[in-house]
Amino acid sequence: MATQLNPYLSFQDEAREAMEFYHTVFGGELTLSTFGDFHAADDPDEAALIMHGALTTSGGLTLMASDTPRRMEYSGGNCSVSLSGQDEAELRRYWEGLSAEGTVTVPLEKAMWGDIFGMCVDRFGVTWLVNISSSAATTTG
């Protein structure tokens, strides 16, 4: 297997909800393991928190996430995730899902470099960049 680079998002008590949301946006197979599943919860209130979550799509996307236990410092919000490609319909569908209930910081429209590009912050505080290659882009957004 070739080396893979996978975004791994950190949450504080929201990993399950976030990963279930991303599952509705991207589809694929979602696996969630709790701290309780691995008998790794120092605090019984944290047993249901996500120790490791993975979403893998048939198109090759992988997104991982976990909750940060209270005994560890939570830094959150230090990552942006970029989606780019030529499948305009797929990327627009992802954009619609990710930006719903979030904040659009750059509208999805034709950019100065010729591609269709947009940025949003989803309802969990994750920044997403979506770029549709100009060779596929047929509209101006």
Number of C-alpha atoms within 10 A of each C-alpha: 3 4 5 7 9 12 15 15 21 21 22 16 17 16 24 23 12 19 23 16 16 18 18 13 15 22 16 16 12 17 13 19 16 20 21 18 14 10 10 13 17 13 12 11 9 19 18 16 24 26 23 18 21 19 20 17 15 10 9 7 15 19 20 19 22 26 23 21 20 12 8 7 9 13 10 13 13 10 14 15 15 12 14 15 15 15 13 19 12 13 18 18 12 19 23 14 17 26 20 14 12 17 16 18 14 13 15 22 17 19 16 8 9 14 23 25 23 22 22 23 20 19 15 16 16 20 22 22 18 22 25 27 18 18 11 14 20 13 11 12 13
